[in-house]
Amino acid sequence: MDDRAAAAPTGYVLGDDDPEMARLDALSSLYGPATGAWLDTAGLAPGMAVADLGCGPGAVTLAIADRVGAGGRVTGVDAARRPLEVARRRAAGRPGVAFVQADVTTWEPPGPLDAVVGRLLLLHLPDPVALVARAASLVRPGGVVAFADVVLPTRAAHPPLPLLDAFNGWLLTAFGRLGVPVDAGLRLTAVYRSAGLPDPVLTCGQPLERGGDATGWAVVAGDAVSLLPAFERTGTATAAEVGAADLGRRLRAQAAAADAVLVNPLLVGAVARRPGQG
């Protein structure tokens, strides 16, 4: 790691503006089935009280609400104002659903929780072990601690696409210089052990798509816009090299011409219960 990385800030390096909302919506669509399997493995049931840490615009929060029902309670927590505004609009009229603007590392629930979950959160935190340990402290004995994260180096196209290869190189290099773990999903068992939890049950999903209409291209294009400042700050790539404004169009054209299969990043979910009897 060079001196540029030492000067770079830690934490969430993606934005929260409108392109970022579009990127998060694309992610939620892409990983909906894998997220559902992870939440079902967590055993979320009617009447539970659940917190969704790093909830963003609320897709996971609403999926939890579907599982805990009108008699349950789910609170989405996020530090960013704009995603929460979107989440509140989408949850309007849903009983038992609330959103709180707060730091996920210090937020205190108003009452006991049966489960704490977080998707695509830990890779953005300087100390994921501390967050998982804190999450465990917020649930009752026997309560659920469930986190899910991606393995970014697993994104690929077949046949390979030069533009996607270039983007993957920029992303992995920039995150490496910023100290962001690109393989966060594969670290979940070690994180849980270090947080004092039992080895988690793991789930995984890796959506495959074909051609220029793949949803995953919207994720890559959104990442390019959001990450451009990080690319430049770390000396990874210039704005001219990335061409973020039309990267999505160019990727779709390459994918359509090659009839390429897009292998989206692997999503790994982890589920464990706090030791003790509920």
Buried (B, 14 or more C-beta within 10 A) or exposed (E): EEEBBEEBEEEBBBBBEEBBBBBBBBBBBBBBEBBBBBBEBBBBEEEBBBBBBBBBBBBBBBBBBEBBBEEBBBBBBBBBEBBBBBBBEBBEEBEBBBBBBBEBBEBEBEEEBBBBBBBBBBBBBEEBBBBBBBBBEBBBEEBBBBBBBBBBBBBBBEEEBEBBEBBBEBBBBBBBBBEBBBBBBBBBBEBBBBBEBEEBBBBBBBBEBEBBEBBBBBBBBBBBBBBBBBBBBBBBBEEEEBBBEEBBEBBBBBBBEBEBBBBBBBBBBBBBBBEEEE
